[in-house]
Amino acid sequence: MTQSFYAITWTDVLVSAIFVVIAVVLIRWWKIGLEKDLIVGTLRTFIQLAIMGYVLTYFFGQQHWSFMVGLVSLMIIIASYEGYHRLKKYKIPHLFWILTGSFFLTVFIVLGIILKFILSVEPWYYPYAMIPIAGMIIGNALNSATLTVNRFVSEVKHRENEIEMYLSLGAPVRSAVYESFKESVQAALIPNINGMMMVGLVQLPGIMTGQILSGIDPLIAIRYQIMIMYMWVSTVTMVDILVLNLVYRQFFTHQKQLKRELLRKNL
């Protein structure tokens, strides 16, 4: 009888560290200089995920909606702080609250649709569905939002004279920054769209591969992966547009003048 589930022991995990050893050897051989960071990252990956395994075991044992909603809210707040920390150098006013509000709205819309109308889980706060899906949504929202804001600040710096020309001609602020806005969202969406173009042709996503290795029917795993890809692109589109609609206003005064001093702080 063919084995349909391949259990990995902690010994197997330690054996897999041979891949890290190979990477460290190559990095040292070519004097790239990242071996210390790679070793620290390897240890942190092991420790953090091992701890998380036990934490998730406890979380999955909870069966009350308030606990689940509180946990997802805490995850959003942590992600917002992480995003704020990554972008702190830009000194954008109200950035933490912009990220927090945008993440809350996006996460609960996307998560609610999946749990209620796609998976139809009962109860709707079923932890084995709610926690991992919320984690994927929040992680993608965080990465995309920080990438978008980074690009937007660069675009505004690059187009500073162009923006001021539009403003001097009486154009609304939104029209003046439209090209910067568009370029920033495009930069964040292209990796997701490229992934959708290539998935199944040159790449088998890790989530789908993990499901298949755990014994799930490949057709079921594929249906999950399609849903997840659609979820990702919707998440990043919503959160990027929400965040930028609030961020770009921070670069202008009430008199619709570009805050040059804020740009100078970001040089």
C-alpha positions, 0 to 999 in steps of 0.5 A: 500500500502506498503511503499517502502521508509523509511525517517529518521528525525533528531529526529529519528537520535537522538533516535538512539543515545540510541545505543551509550548510551548502549555502554557507559554504558557497557564500564563504567561498565567494566572499559574499559576506552574508554567512553570519546573517544566514546562520542567525536566520537559520537558528531564528527560523528553527526556534521561532517556528518550533515555538509557534508550533506549540503556540498554535496547538494552544490557539487551535484548542480555543473555541470562542469567537472573541478569542479568535477575533482578538487574536487576529486583531493582535496579529494586525496590530503587530503587522502594522507596527512592523510596517511602521518600523520598516517605513519609520525613516520616512516620518510620514504623519499618522502612518501607524494608524493608516496601516492599522486601519487599512489592514483591519478593513482589508483583512476582515473583508477578505477573511469574512468572504472566505470563511462565510461564502467560500469555505462555509466553515462552521462555526465561522471562527473555526481556528484551523481555518481562521488563523492560517488564512488570516496569517496569509492575508496579513503577511501579504498586506504588510509586504505589499503596503511597505513596498508600495509606500517605499515606491510612492515616496521615491516617485514623489521625490522624483516627480517633485517639480512635475507635481508642483507644476500641476498644482500651480495650474490648479490641478487637484492634489489627487491628479497631481500625484496620479502618476506616482500613485499608479506607478507605486501600485503597479510595482506592488502588483506586478510580482503577484500578477507574474506569479499568477501567470507562471503558477502551474507552468514553471512553479508549484507553490509551497502551500500546494506542495505541502498539502499534496505531501500531507496526503490531500488529493492534488485536485483539492490542493489545486483548488485551494491554491487557486483560491489563495492566489485570488485572495492574495491579489485582491488583498494587495490591491485593496490594501495598497490603494487604501494605504496610498489614498491616506498616505499621499494626503500627508505630503500636502498642506490644507492649501494644497501645497507640497510639503517640501520639508517632509520630502527633505526628511526623506532624502 
